[in-house]
Amino acid sequence: MAVREDSVSLHRMMKLEMELEHLPMDVGLRFWSIFTAVHFWGEAPQEKCFDGSALAAQGMVVVTVNFRLGIFGYAAFPELEARDGHAGNYGMYDAYAALEWVQKHIADFGGDPANVTLMGQSAGARMVQLLCLSPKVKGFVHRAVMCSGGGQVRLFGRQRKTQEVYPLWENVRKVSNASGFAQLESMPAPQLYAAFAYCIRQDFGLMQAACCPTADGFLLPLPIEEAVPGRKWLDIPYMIGSTGQDLMAGDLCMAAQNWLCQEEQPCYRYHFSRRLPGDGAGAFHSADLWYWFGSWKNSWRPFTDWDRELSIAMVRYLTAFMAKGSPELKDLPAWPATGLLQNSEMLCLGEKDIRMETVNLAQFPEEGGLQ
């Protein structure tokens, strides 16, 4: 069966009994990672933890977005540049198309196109950051949330310019015996991915870079390493954080800190350390999603009264941030912005309480995990 590109879709959720007035928007870019999400194109927003009903109950209009990944999300050939005016980054352009759709149509569902929050987790958080570095999305996004990703970090090596990855994709074409991109696109999946796997073994580092967004000179004018020092990002409030047993937890926490050293806009930093009940996985990568979305009822885990209380608080923090650009609420522990020349404290969402404190990077394990 040939690989298809018709899995791109968009889902929106809202509180049905609310009057259709201008409500804050949450546009979510959510998937596990670049290399595993390719196995479930079109599936990620249907994951149980991404149930947006608790956010909708707080007055948000929630939109979740699917987009292309892997080979057909990032393949780059000169013939595609000739056809489209750019090459690669098709997953990014799917996300950009979703933002355009929101601007044109979300008012019909009660949403406010002038109050859009872009939220992403893991590699989705990285995409949120990259979109916030694009001049094309100015006026489309008004707050941004990055969970377990983003910040100033090189987990996948330096970001390449699109022309730098042409040789690798040309090698995929040659190994697969395709005459051009059209034949590559219609090729049976086993043949295509056999060629892809062979090329990964030849140059894994370059393949990592090639399966990530590249600086194409159009949607992404500059590599992130050049854009960040020049502070070429959207002038909007940001929320960023990670979990206690995250993938490369110490690096993610430091990445957020490094980002804040550059950041002049209000930035709200968090650290989720609640160890989920039911097994020994702890505060693993993506553990916080059950709480941010208030979707814990969809899980098999034996959540406690504290888990429910913590989730309610996190949903309220998040929706307050979406509504007004600040998560501060009078009846919850204070969460002041952390920004340029300010201290390194963050909101700690822990085992028994919520409080601002400095997190010791030495406490993180060398390796985190997925569940």
C-alpha positions as a LaTeX table, in Angstrom:
\begin{tabular}{lrrr}
\hline
Residue & $x$ (\AA) & $y$ (\AA) & $z$ (\AA) \\
\hline
Met1 & 0.00 & 0.00 & 0.00 \\
Ala2 & 1.44 & 3.39 & $-0.99$ \\
Val3 & 2.05 & 6.08 & 1.61 \\
Arg4 & $-0.74$ & 8.64 & 1.47 \\
Glu5 & $-0.71$ & 12.34 & 2.35 \\
Asp6 & $-4.45$ & 12.74 & 2.97 \\
Ser7 & $-4.25$ & 12.29 & 6.75 \\
Val8 & $-3.99$ & 16.01 & 7.49 \\
Ser9 & $-6.99$ & 17.04 & 9.54 \\
Leu10 & $-8.11$ & 19.54 & 12.15 \\
His11 & $-10.41$ & 19.10 & 15.15 \\
Arg12 & $-12.09$ & 21.81 & 17.20 \\
Met13 & $-13.93$ & 21.57 & 20.51 \\
Met14 & $-16.01$ & 24.14 & 22.35 \\
Lys15 & $-18.60$ & 24.39 & 25.08 \\
Leu16 & $-21.87$ & 23.90 & 23.21 \\
Glu17 & $-24.11$ & 25.79 & 25.61 \\
Met18 & $-22.01$ & 28.97 & 25.42 \\
Glu19 & $-23.15$ & 31.90 & 23.33 \\
Leu20 & $-21.11$ & 32.35 & 20.17 \\
Glu21 & $-19.07$ & 35.34 & 21.25 \\
His22 & $-15.35$ & 35.98 & 20.84 \\
Leu23 & $-13.70$ & 33.36 & 23.05 \\
Pro24 & $-9.98$ & 32.70 & 23.50 \\
Met25 & $-8.46$ & 30.14 & 21.16 \\
Asp26 & $-6.10$ & 27.25 & 21.79 \\
Val27 & $-4.46$ & 25.75 & 18.70 \\
Gly28 & $-2.53$ & 22.63 & 19.64 \\
Leu29 & 0.37 & 21.05 & 17.78 \\
Arg30 & 0.85 & 17.79 & 19.62 \\
Phe31 & 2.74 & 14.62 & 18.84 \\
Trp32 & 5.24 & 12.41 & 20.59 \\
Ser33 & 8.40 & 12.73 & 18.52 \\
Ile34 & 9.55 & 13.10 & 14.95 \\
Phe35 & 10.49 & 9.46 & 14.52 \\
Thr36 & 7.63 & 7.65 & 16.28 \\
Ala37 & 4.67 & 9.85 & 15.34 \\
Val38 & 5.11 & 8.88 & 11.71 \\
His39 & 3.56 & 5.55 & 12.69 \\
Phe40 & 0.24 & 7.14 & 13.53 \\
Trp41 & $-0.37$ & 9.98 & 11.10 \\
Gly42 & $-3.81$ & 11.38 & 11.75 \\
Glu43 & $-3.99$ & 9.77 & 15.20 \\
Ala44 & $-2.29$ & 12.07 & 17.73 \\
Pro45 & $-5.17$ & 14.46 & 18.56 \\
Gln46 & $-7.34$ & 11.41 & 19.30 \\
Glu47 & $-4.98$ & 10.29 & 22.09 \\
Lys48 & $-6.95$ & 10.18 & 25.34 \\
Cys49 & $-4.76$ & 12.74 & 27.09 \\
Phe50 & $-5.59$ & 15.36 & 24.42 \\
Asp51 & $-9.29$ & 15.47 & 25.27 \\
Gly52 & $-9.96$ & 19.21 & 25.28 \\
Ser53 & $-13.35$ & 19.13 & 26.99 \\
Ala54 & $-12.02$ & 20.46 & 30.32 \\
Leu55 & $-10.47$ & 23.45 & 28.55 \\
Ala56 & $-13.65$ & 24.00 & 26.55 \\
Ala57 & $-15.63$ & 23.97 & 29.80 \\
Gln58 & $-13.52$ & 26.96 & 30.90 \\
Gly59 & $-14.58$ & 28.91 & 27.81 \\
Met60 & $-11.79$ & 28.00 & 25.39 \\
Val61 & $-12.37$ & 26.98 & 21.78 \\
Val62 & $-9.85$ & 24.15 & 21.37 \\
Val63 & $-8.41$ & 23.17 & 17.99 \\
Thr64 & $-6.04$ & 20.22 & 17.56 \\
Val65 & $-4.09$ & 19.75 & 14.37 \\
Asn66 & $-2.62$ & 16.80 & 12.49 \\
Phe67 & 0.29 & 17.38 & 10.16 \\
Arg68 & 2.69 & 15.39 & 8.03 \\
Leu69 & 5.82 & 13.93 & 9.62 \\
Gly70 & 8.89 & 11.99 & 8.59 \\
Ile71 & 9.63 & 11.59 & 4.90 \\
Phe72 & 6.58 & 13.39 & 3.52 \\
Gly73 & 6.69 & 16.02 & 6.25 \\
Tyr74 & 10.24 & 17.14 & 5.49 \\
Ala75 & 11.50 & 15.67 & 2.18 \\
Ala76 & 13.29 & 18.37 & 0.21 \\
Phe77 & 14.16 & 18.24 & $-3.49$ \\
Pro78 & 15.03 & 21.02 & $-5.96$ \\
Glu79 & 12.05 & 19.97 & $-8.10$ \\
Leu80 & 9.74 & 20.70 & $-5.16$ \\
Glu81 & 11.28 & 24.14 & $-4.77$ \\
Ala82 & 10.62 & 24.76 & $-8.46$ \\
Arg83 & 7.01 & 23.58 & $-8.04$ \\
Asp84 & 6.10 & 25.24 & $-4.72$ \\
Gly85 & 8.56 & 28.10 & $-4.33$ \\
His86 & 10.12 & 26.27 & $-1.38$ \\
Ala87 & 11.06 & 22.71 & $-0.47$ \\
Gly88 & 10.66 & 20.67 & 2.69 \\
Asn89 & 8.88 & 21.74 & 5.88 \\
Tyr90 & 5.52 & 20.42 & 4.65 \\
Gly91 & 4.56 & 19.54 & 8.20 \\
Met92 & 5.27 & 23.15 & 9.16 \\
Tyr93 & 3.13 & 24.38 & 6.27 \\
Asp94 & 0.28 & 22.14 & 7.46 \\
Ala95 & 0.49 & 23.87 & 10.84 \\
Tyr96 & 0.65 & 27.26 & 9.15 \\
Ala97 & $-2.41$ & 26.38 & 7.07 \\
Ala98 & $-4.24$ & 25.54 & 10.31 \\
Leu99 & $-3.39$ & 28.99 & 11.68 \\
Glu100 & $-4.70$ & 30.56 & 8.47 \\
Trp101 & $-7.89$ & 28.51 & 8.85 \\
Val102 & $-8.31$ & 29.76 & 12.41 \\
Gln103 & $-7.98$ & 33.36 & 11.29 \\
Lys104 & $-10.59$ & 32.91 & 8.57 \\
His105 & $-13.13$ & 30.65 & 10.27 \\
Ile106 & $-12.80$ & 30.43 & 14.03 \\
Ala107 & $-15.21$ & 33.31 & 14.68 \\
Asp108 & $-17.91$ & 31.08 & 13.19 \\
Phe109 & $-17.37$ & 28.74 & 16.16 \\
Gly110 & $-17.26$ & 31.50 & 18.77 \\
Gly111 & $-13.49$ & 31.87 & 18.82 \\
Asp112 & $-11.54$ & 35.11 & 18.78 \\
Pro113 & $-8.99$ & 35.31 & 15.93 \\
Ala114 & $-7.26$ & 38.11 & 17.83 \\
Asn115 & $-6.62$ & 35.87 & 20.86 \\
Val116 & $-4.95$ & 32.65 & 19.71 \\
Thr117 & $-2.68$ & 30.52 & 21.89 \\
Leu118 & $-0.36$ & 28.09 & 20.12 \\
Met119 & 0.53 & 25.08 & 22.27 \\
Gly120 & 2.84 & 22.14 & 21.59 \\
Gln121 & 4.44 & 19.24 & 23.45 \\
Ser122 & 7.78 & 17.52 & 22.82 \\
Ala123 & 8.75 & 18.02 & 19.16 \\
Gly124 & 5.46 & 19.91 & 18.85 \\
Ala125 & 6.88 & 22.43 & 21.34 \\
Arg126 & 9.88 & 22.85 & 19.09 \\
Met127 & 7.53 & 23.54 & 16.19 \\
Val128 & 5.69 & 26.15 & 18.27 \\
Gln129 & 9.00 & 27.90 & 18.91 \\
Leu130 & 9.96 & 27.80 & 15.24 \\
Leu131 & 6.59 & 29.17 & 14.17 \\
Cys132 & 7.05 & 32.00 & 16.66 \\
Leu133 & 10.31 & 32.81 & 14.85 \\
Ser134 & 8.50 & 33.14 & 11.51 \\
Pro135 & 7.38 & 36.59 & 10.31 \\
Lys136 & 4.55 & 34.81 & 8.46 \\
Val137 & 2.64 & 34.08 & 11.68 \\
Lys138 & 2.76 & 37.61 & 13.08 \\
Gly139 & $-0.81$ & 38.53 & 14.01 \\
Phe140 & $-1.86$ & 34.86 & 13.95 \\
Val141 & $-0.49$ & 33.87 & 17.39 \\
His142 & $-0.87$ & 35.90 & 20.59 \\
Arg143 & 0.47 & 33.52 & 23.30 \\
Ala144 & 2.61 & 30.38 & 23.10 \\
Val145 & 2.97 & 27.32 & 25.34 \\
Met146 & 5.90 & 24.88 & 25.01 \\
Cys147 & 5.76 & 21.66 & 27.04 \\
Ser148 & 8.86 & 19.45 & 27.25 \\
Gly149 & 10.51 & 21.04 & 24.25 \\
Gly150 & 11.57 & 24.37 & 22.84 \\
Gly151 & 13.99 & 26.76 & 24.46 \\
Gln152 & 17.57 & 27.23 & 23.34 \\
Val153 & 18.76 & 23.66 & 22.87 \\
Arg154 & 20.38 & 21.46 & 20.21 \\
Leu155 & 18.94 & 18.05 & 20.99 \\
Phe156 & 18.81 & 17.31 & 17.25 \\
Gly157 & 22.00 & 19.15 & 16.31 \\
Arg158 & 22.09 & 22.52 & 14.58 \\
Gln159 & 19.21 & 23.43 & 12.33 \\
Arg160 & 20.14 & 23.13 & 8.66 \\
Lys161 & 19.27 & 25.29 & 5.71 \\
Thr162 & 17.06 & 23.41 & 3.24 \\
Gln163 & 19.71 & 23.28 & 0.51 \\
Glu164 & 22.04 & 21.47 & 2.93 \\
Val165 & 19.73 & 18.44 & 3.09 \\
Tyr166 & 19.15 & 18.07 & $-0.66$ \\
Pro167 & 22.02 & 15.51 & $-1.01$ \\
Leu168 & 20.54 & 13.25 & 1.66 \\
Trp169 & 17.07 & 13.20 & 0.09 \\
Glu170 & 18.65 & 12.66 & $-3.32$ \\
Asn171 & 20.39 & 9.63 & $-1.83$ \\
Val172 & 17.01 & 8.31 & $-0.63$ \\
Arg173 & 15.68 & 8.69 & $-4.15$ \\
Lys174 & 18.63 & 6.84 & $-5.67$ \\
Val175 & 18.56 & 3.98 & $-3.17$ \\
Ser176 & 14.82 & 3.53 & $-3.73$ \\
Asn177 & 15.31 & 3.52 & $-7.54$ \\
Ala178 & 12.77 & 6.32 & $-7.97$ \\
Ser179 & 13.09 & 8.53 & $-11.04$ \\
Gly180 & 11.76 & 11.57 & $-9.22$ \\
Phe181 & 9.66 & 12.76 & $-6.30$ \\
Ala182 & 6.34 & 11.73 & $-7.89$ \\
Gln183 & 7.49 & 8.11 & $-8.11$ \\
Leu184 & 8.92 & 8.31 & $-4.59$ \\
Glu185 & 5.57 & 9.61 & $-3.33$ \\
Ser186 & 3.60 & 6.72 & $-4.85$ \\
Met187 & 6.08 & 4.02 & $-3.91$ \\
Pro188 & 4.94 & 1.11 & $-1.67$ \\
Ala189 & 5.77 & 1.94 & 1.93 \\
Pro190 & 8.11 & $-1.05$ & 2.60 \\
Gln191 & 10.31 & $-0.13$ & $-0.39$ \\
Leu192 & 10.37 & 3.55 & 0.53 \\
Tyr193 & 11.18 & 3.02 & 4.19 \\
Ala194 & 13.83 & 0.40 & 3.39 \\
Ala195 & 15.66 & 3.06 & 1.39 \\
Phe196 & 15.07 & 5.59 & 4.16 \\
Ala197 & 16.47 & 3.20 & 6.81 \\
Tyr198 & 19.54 & 2.50 & 4.68 \\
Cys199 & 20.28 & 6.21 & 4.39 \\
Ile200 & 19.82 & 6.68 & 8.14 \\
Arg201 & 22.53 & 4.11 & 8.74 \\
Gln202 & 24.86 & 5.97 & 6.38 \\
Asp203 & 24.50 & 9.36 & 8.08 \\
Phe204 & 22.23 & 9.35 & 11.12 \\
Gly205 & 23.12 & 12.90 & 12.18 \\
Leu206 & 22.19 & 14.40 & 8.84 \\
Met207 & 19.01 & 12.31 & 8.68 \\
Gln208 & 18.00 & 13.70 & 12.08 \\
Ala209 & 18.46 & 17.22 & 10.72 \\
Ala210 & 16.62 & 16.35 & 7.51 \\
Cys211 & 13.56 & 15.05 & 9.40 \\
Cys212 & 13.24 & 18.31 & 11.29 \\
Pro213 & 12.15 & 21.72 & 10.02 \\
Thr214 & 14.86 & 23.42 & 7.97 \\
Ala215 & 15.44 & 27.09 & 7.22 \\
Asp216 & 13.74 & 27.35 & 3.83 \\
Gly217 & 14.04 & 31.13 & 3.42 \\
Phe218 & 10.26 & 31.55 & 3.29 \\
Leu219 & 8.32 & 30.28 & 6.30 \\
Leu220 & 11.56 & 29.97 & 8.30 \\
Pro221 & 13.94 & 32.64 & 6.96 \\
Leu222 & 16.83 & 31.82 & 9.33 \\
Pro223 & 18.11 & 28.81 & 11.29 \\
Ile224 & 17.15 & 29.04 & 14.95 \\
Glu225 & 20.80 & 29.56 & 15.95 \\
Glu226 & 20.81 & 32.80 & 13.96 \\
Ala227 & 17.29 & 33.95 & 14.81 \\
Val228 & 17.42 & 33.57 & 18.60 \\
Pro229 & 20.47 & 35.80 & 19.29 \\
Gly230 & 18.84 & 38.51 & 17.18 \\
Arg231 & 15.58 & 38.16 & 19.17 \\
Lys232 & 13.60 & 37.62 & 15.98 \\
Trp233 & 10.58 & 36.05 & 17.68 \\
Leu234 & 7.03 & 37.15 & 18.29 \\
Asp235 & 6.59 & 39.78 & 20.98 \\
Ile236 & 4.01 & 37.76 & 22.97 \\
Pro237 & 3.79 & 36.06 & 26.39 \\
Tyr238 & 5.31 & 32.56 & 26.64 \\
Met239 & 4.84 & 29.56 & 28.95 \\
Ile240 & 7.54 & 26.87 & 28.98 \\
Gly241 & 8.41 & 23.90 & 31.19 \\
Ser242 & 9.18 & 20.19 & 31.49 \\
Thr243 & 8.75 & 17.19 & 33.81 \\
Gly244 & 10.94 & 15.63 & 36.49 \\
Gln245 & 11.77 & 12.45 & 34.58 \\
Asp246 & 11.52 & 13.99 & 31.14 \\
Leu247 & 13.57 & 12.92 & 28.13 \\
Met248 & 16.93 & 14.57 & 28.80 \\
Ala249 & 15.26 & 16.38 & 31.68 \\
Gly250 & 18.24 & 18.44 & 32.74 \\
Asp251 & 18.87 & 19.61 & 29.17 \\
Leu252 & 15.23 & 20.62 & 28.70 \\
Cys253 & 15.22 & 22.55 & 31.96 \\
Met254 & 18.47 & 24.31 & 31.03 \\
Ala255 & 17.13 & 25.00 & 27.53 \\
Ala256 & 14.22 & 26.87 & 29.07 \\
Gln257 & 16.60 & 28.81 & 31.31 \\
Asn258 & 18.79 & 29.76 & 28.34 \\
Trp259 & 15.70 & 30.90 & 26.43 \\
Leu260 & 14.70 & 33.12 & 29.35 \\
Cys261 & 18.14 & 34.73 & 29.36 \\
Gln262 & 17.25 & 36.03 & 25.87 \\
Glu263 & 13.57 & 36.70 & 26.56 \\
Glu264 & 12.21 & 40.22 & 27.10 \\
Gln265 & 8.53 & 39.33 & 26.88 \\
Pro266 & 6.63 & 37.91 & 29.90 \\
Cys267 & 7.61 & 34.25 & 30.29 \\
Tyr268 & 6.07 & 31.80 & 32.74 \\
Arg269 & 8.20 & 28.79 & 33.59 \\
Tyr270 & 7.02 & 25.58 & 35.28 \\
His271 & 8.41 & 22.27 & 36.48 \\
Phe272 & 6.08 & 19.25 & 36.85 \\
Ser273 & 7.40 & 16.72 & 39.38 \\
Arg274 & 4.24 & 14.83 & 40.42 \\
Arg275 & 4.98 & 11.10 & 40.07 \\
Leu276 & 1.91 & 9.55 & 38.48 \\
Pro277 & 0.29 & 6.78 & 40.55 \\
Gly278 & $-0.09$ & 3.21 & 39.34 \\
Asp279 & 3.50 & 2.23 & 38.49 \\
Gly280 & 7.06 & 3.44 & 38.88 \\
Ala281 & 7.27 & 5.59 & 35.75 \\
Gly282 & 7.30 & 8.82 & 37.76 \\
Ala283 & 6.91 & 12.25 & 36.16 \\
Phe284 & 7.73 & 10.87 & 32.70 \\
His285 & 7.81 & 12.67 & 29.36 \\
Ser286 & 4.19 & 13.79 & 28.65 \\
Ala287 & 2.96 & 12.97 & 32.19 \\
Asp288 & 1.82 & 16.57 & 32.66 \\
Leu289 & $-0.57$ & 16.41 & 29.69 \\
Trp290 & $-3.19$ & 14.52 & 31.73 \\
Tyr291 & $-3.21$ & 17.50 & 34.10 \\
Trp292 & $-2.98$ & 20.43 & 31.67 \\
Phe293 & $-5.92$ & 19.01 & 29.72 \\
Gly294 & $-7.85$ & 17.82 & 32.76 \\
Ser295 & $-8.15$ & 14.49 & 30.94 \\
Trp296 & $-7.12$ & 12.24 & 33.85 \\
Lys297 & $-10.57$ & 10.59 & 33.81 \\
Asn298 & $-9.55$ & 8.94 & 30.52 \\
Ser299 & $-6.58$ & 7.17 & 32.10 \\
Trp300 & $-6.39$ & 3.77 & 33.82 \\
Arg301 & $-4.25$ & 5.23 & 36.60 \\
Pro302 & $-5.64$ & 5.38 & 40.18 \\
Phe303 & $-5.51$ & 9.16 & 40.46 \\
Thr304 & $-5.96$ & 10.60 & 43.95 \\
Asp305 & $-7.77$ & 13.63 & 45.30 \\
Trp306 & $-4.48$ & 15.56 & 45.04 \\
Asp307 & $-4.13$ & 14.63 & 41.36 \\
Arg308 & $-7.60$ & 15.96 & 40.69 \\
Glu309 & $-6.90$ & 19.13 & 42.68 \\
Leu310 & $-3.58$ & 19.63 & 40.90 \\
Ser311 & $-5.19$ & 19.15 & 37.49 \\
Ile312 & $-7.98$ & 21.62 & 38.25 \\
Ala313 & $-5.37$ & 24.20 & 39.23 \\
Met314 & $-3.28$ & 23.56 & 36.12 \\
Val315 & $-6.30$ & 23.85 & 33.82 \\
Arg316 & $-7.18$ & 27.15 & 35.46 \\
Tyr317 & $-3.61$ & 28.46 & 35.15 \\
Leu318 & $-3.51$ & 27.48 & 31.49 \\
Thr319 & $-6.88$ & 28.93 & 30.56 \\
Ala320 & $-6.09$ & 32.17 & 32.41 \\
Phe321 & $-2.88$ & 32.44 & 30.39 \\
Met322 & $-4.80$ & 31.80 & 27.18 \\
Ala323 & $-7.42$ & 34.39 & 28.05 \\
Lys324 & $-5.24$ & 37.28 & 29.23 \\
Gly325 & $-1.58$ & 36.39 & 28.73 \\
Ser326 & $-0.94$ & 35.77 & 32.42 \\
Pro327 & $-1.73$ & 32.67 & 34.52 \\
Glu328 & $-2.05$ & 34.69 & 37.74 \\
Leu329 & $-5.23$ & 33.97 & 39.72 \\
Lys330 & $-6.01$ & 35.36 & 43.18 \\
Asp331 & $-7.09$ & 32.04 & 44.72 \\
Leu332 & $-4.11$ & 29.99 & 43.43 \\
Pro333 & $-0.42$ & 30.16 & 44.40 \\
Ala334 & 1.29 & 33.12 & 42.73 \\
Trp335 & 3.00 & 32.46 & 39.39 \\
Pro336 & 5.00 & 35.59 & 38.48 \\
Ala337 & 6.71 & 35.95 & 35.13 \\
Thr338 & 10.37 & 35.03 & 34.87 \\
Gly339 & 12.24 & 37.08 & 32.35 \\
Leu340 & 15.40 & 38.93 & 31.47 \\
Leu341 & 17.53 & 39.81 & 34.53 \\
Gln342 & 15.07 & 38.14 & 36.89 \\
Asn343 & 15.68 & 35.13 & 39.12 \\
Ser344 & 15.50 & 31.51 & 37.99 \\
Glu345 & 12.53 & 30.43 & 40.10 \\
Met346 & 9.69 & 28.53 & 38.45 \\
Leu347 & 6.26 & 27.24 & 39.43 \\
Cys348 & 6.78 & 23.74 & 40.83 \\
Leu349 & 3.80 & 21.41 & 40.44 \\
Gly350 & 4.72 & 18.75 & 42.93 \\
Glu351 & 3.76 & 15.78 & 45.07 \\
Lys352 & 1.81 & 17.72 & 47.69 \\
Asp353 & 1.76 & 21.39 & 46.78 \\
Ile354 & 2.28 & 24.14 & 44.23 \\
Arg355 & 4.93 & 26.76 & 44.90 \\
Met356 & 7.60 & 28.95 & 43.32 \\
Glu357 & 11.14 & 27.68 & 43.88 \\
Thr358 & 14.50 & 27.16 & 42.21 \\
Val359 & 14.98 & 23.67 & 40.78 \\
Asn360 & 18.40 & 22.04 & 41.22 \\
Leu361 & 19.48 & 20.66 & 37.82 \\
Ala362 & 21.70 & 18.08 & 39.54 \\
Gln363 & 18.60 & 16.25 & 40.75 \\
Phe364 & 17.58 & 15.12 & 37.27 \\
Pro365 & 18.28 & 11.56 & 36.11 \\
Glu366 & 20.52 & 11.16 & 33.08 \\
Glu367 & 17.73 & 9.47 & 31.14 \\
Gly368 & 14.01 & 10.07 & 31.28 \\
Gly369 & 11.27 & 8.02 & 29.70 \\
Leu370 & 8.10 & 7.75 & 27.70 \\
Gln371 & 4.85 & 6.04 & 28.67 \\
\hline
\end{tabular}
